[in-house]
């Protein structure tokens, strides 16, 4: 009987020791994951929504006679784009004129993309789709993207020239809080693939009234002068309608 009691005391002490000494009483990541798994909860690491890896893109802005007809034609010619290493990304429709369309595609080979933009087959496909007028193509390197969700589908695409990319970028980053205070969230920026003096910036508008007031303010104009912006930017405000 004494031997049984002694053995039981040793077993109990060992159990208490093992229970209390796991990492000094702290749960490990493995323990937390196991507990969450047992509770039916999937634990996933937080994803980084900021992309700083340069991305080659091509954009096209044009007017269509009928958006639905054009969209069906656009989707039907996806194989033509893929054959040239061009991948659909987003489509937007103008806020002031919904038949003004912005198409943004990701590019795997910029030389092929430039040749594709001039190809007679693309021109014919666009005409069949109801594109009117002459499309405006841009070939750009996007150096910053924010892919986090925002509660608005209103976007603004601004293009302009600067005296020096680095000087502009420094001044632009310093104005982040000012933009946020006026309902403007930067979604992407970059420059022409062959000339970093030609800049493009895409923003989301969470408060269009504040954003419009800011764009017309002396504060914004003074910031542009200090950043070395040349002339007045060209702005296209659109509604994001499709994302691939």
C-alpha positions in Angstrom: 0.0 0.0 0.0 2.8 2.4 0.9 4.5 1.7 -2.4 1.2 2.4 -4.3 0.8 5.8 -2.6 4.4 6.7 -3.3 4.0 5.8 -7.0 0.8 7.8 -7.2 2.4 10.9 -5.6 5.3 10.8 -8.2 2.8 10.5 -11.1 0.7 13.4 -9.9 3.7 15.6 -9.3 5.0 14.9 -12.8 1.6 15.7 -14.4 1.5 19.0 -12.6 5.0 19.9 -13.6 4.4 19.1 -17.3 1.2 21.1 -17.3 2.7 24.2 -15.8 6.0 24.3 -17.5 5.1 24.6 -21.2 7.2 27.6 -22.3 7.1 29.1 -18.8 3.2 29.0 -18.7 2.9 30.6 -22.2 1.1 29.1 -25.1 3.2 28.4 -28.2 2.0 29.2 -31.7 1.5 25.5 -32.2 -0.7 25.2 -29.2 -2.8 28.2 -30.3 -3.2 26.7 -33.8 -4.2 23.3 -32.3 -6.7 24.9 -30.0 -8.2 26.9 -32.9 -8.3 23.9 -35.1 -10.1 21.9 -32.4 -12.6 24.8 -32.1 -13.2 24.7 -35.8 -11.4 28.0 -36.5 -8.9 28.4 -39.3 -5.9 30.5 -38.3 -4.4 32.3 -41.3 -1.4 34.7 -41.3 -2.3 38.3 -42.1 -1.7 39.0 -45.8 0.3 41.9 -47.0 -1.8 44.1 -49.3 1.0 46.4 -50.4 2.8 45.4 -53.5 6.1 47.1 -54.4 7.3 44.7 -57.0 7.2 46.5 -60.4 4.3 45.4 -62.6 4.1 46.1 -66.3 0.6 47.1 -67.5 -1.1 48.5 -70.5 -4.2 50.7 -70.4 -6.7 51.7 -73.1 -9.2 54.5 -72.8 -11.9 54.7 -75.5 -15.6 55.3 -76.0 -18.1 52.6 -76.9 -21.6 52.8 -78.6 -23.0 50.2 -76.2 -21.2 48.9 -73.1 -22.9 45.5 -72.9 -22.2 44.7 -76.6 -18.6 45.9 -76.2 -18.0 43.8 -73.0 -19.3 40.7 -74.7 -16.9 41.3 -77.6 -14.0 42.0 -75.2 -14.5 38.8 -73.3 -14.8 36.8 -76.5 -11.3 37.9 -77.6 -9.5 36.8 -74.4 -7.5 34.2 -76.3 -6.1 36.9 -78.6 -4.8 38.8 -75.5 -3.4 35.6 -73.9 -1.5 34.7 -77.0 0.4 38.0 -76.6 1.0 37.5 -72.8 -1.7 40.1 -71.9 -4.0 39.4 -69.0 -7.2 41.2 -68.2 -7.1 43.1 -64.9 -9.8 45.7 -64.4 -12.5 47.6 -66.4 -13.9 51.0 -65.4 -16.7 53.2 -66.8 -16.6 57.0 -66.7 -18.6 58.7 -64.0 -19.6 61.6 -66.3 -20.0 59.4 -69.4 -20.6 55.7 -68.7 -19.7 54.9 -72.4 -16.2 56.0 -71.8 -14.3 52.9 -70.8 -10.9 52.3 -69.1 -9.3 48.9 -69.7 -6.2 47.9 -67.6 -4.3 44.7 -68.4 -1.2 43.1 -67.0 1.6 42.6 -69.5 4.1 39.7 -69.6 6.1 41.0 -72.6 6.0 44.7 -73.2 7.3 44.5 -76.7 4.5 42.1 -77.6 2.0 44.4 -75.9 3.2 47.5 -77.9 3.0 45.5 -81.1 -0.5 44.2 -80.2 -1.8 47.7 -79.6 -0.9 48.5 -83.3 -2.1 45.2 -84.7 -4.8 45.4 -87.4 -6.7 42.4 -85.8 -7.1 44.4 -82.5 -8.4 47.4 -84.4 -10.9 45.2 -86.3 -12.1 43.5 -83.0 -12.6 46.9 -81.3 -14.6 48.2 -84.3 -16.8 45.1 -84.2 -17.3 45.6 -80.5 -18.5 49.1 -81.0 -15.5 51.2 -80.1 -15.8 54.7 -81.5 -13.0 57.1 -82.1 -9.3 56.4 -81.6 -8.3 54.5 -78.4 -5.6 56.0 -76.2 -3.0 53.4 -75.1 -0.5 53.8 -72.3 2.3 51.4 -71.4 3.3 51.8 -67.7 5.3 50.3 -64.9 3.3 50.3 -61.7 5.7 50.6 -58.7 3.1 50.6 -55.9 -0.2 48.9 -55.4 -2.5 48.7 -52.4 -4.9 45.7 -52.8 -6.7 46.1 -49.5 -10.6 46.4 -49.8 -12.1 49.9 -49.7 -15.8 50.9 -49.3 -16.1 52.7 -52.7 -15.9 51.8 -56.4 -15.1 55.4 -57.5 -11.6 55.8 -58.8 -9.6 58.6 -60.3 -6.7 58.1 -62.8 -4.4 61.0 -63.0 -1.6 61.4 -65.5 1.0 64.2 -65.5 4.7 65.0 -66.1 7.3 65.7 -63.4 10.8 67.2 -63.4 12.2 64.4 -61.4 10.6 61.1 -60.3 12.4 60.8 -56.9 11.6 64.4 -56.0 8.0 64.0 -56.9 7.7 60.6 -55.0 9.1 62.1 -51.8 6.7 65.0 -51.9 3.8 62.7 -52.8 4.4 60.4 -49.9 4.6 63.3 -47.5 1.1 64.3 -48.6 -0.5 61.0 -47.6 -2.3 62.2 -44.5 -3.6 65.3 -46.3 -5.1 63.1 -48.9 -6.7 60.7 -46.4 -8.2 63.7 -44.5 -9.9 64.6 -47.8 -11.4 61.2 -48.7 -8.6 60.1 -51.1 -6.9 56.7 -50.8 -4.0 55.9 -53.1 -4.5 52.5 -54.9 -1.5 52.5 -57.3 1.1 54.7 -58.9 3.9 54.3 -61.4 5.3 55.8 -64.6 5.6 55.4 -68.3 7.6 52.2 -69.1 10.1 54.3 -71.1 10.0 57.6 -69.3 9.7 58.0 -65.5 8.9 61.7 -65.9 5.4 60.7 -67.1 3.5 59.7 -64.0 0.2 57.9 -63.4 -1.6 57.8 -60.0 -4.8 55.9 -59.2 -6.9 56.8 -56.2 -10.1 55.7 -54.6 -12.6 58.4 -53.3 -14.4 57.7 -50.1 -15.8 61.3 -50.0 -16.2 62.7 -53.5 -17.2 66.2 -52.2 -14.1 66.5 -50.1 -11.9 65.0 -52.9 -13.2 67.4 -55.5 -12.7 70.4 -53.1 -9.1 69.2 -52.4 -8.3 68.8 -56.1 -9.3 72.4 -56.7 -7.6 73.8 -53.6 -4.5 75.9 -53.3 -3.0 73.4 -50.9 -3.0 70.7 -53.6 -1.7 73.1 -56.3 1.1 74.3 -54.0 2.1 70.7 -53.3 2.2 70.0 -57.0 4.5 72.9 -57.6 6.8 71.8 -54.8 6.9 68.3 -56.2 8.0 69.5 -59.6 4.8 68.7 -61.5 4.7 70.3 -64.9 1.4 71.7 -66.1 -2.1 70.6 -65.1 -2.8 66.8 -64.6 -5.3 65.0 -66.8 -7.9 63.3 -64.7 -10.4 60.5 -65.5 -12.9 59.7 -62.8 -14.5 56.3 -63.3 -16.5 53.6 -61.5 -14.7 50.2 -61.1 -17.1 47.7 -62.7 -15.1 44.5 -63.3 -12.0 42.9 -61.8 -10.4 39.8 -63.2 
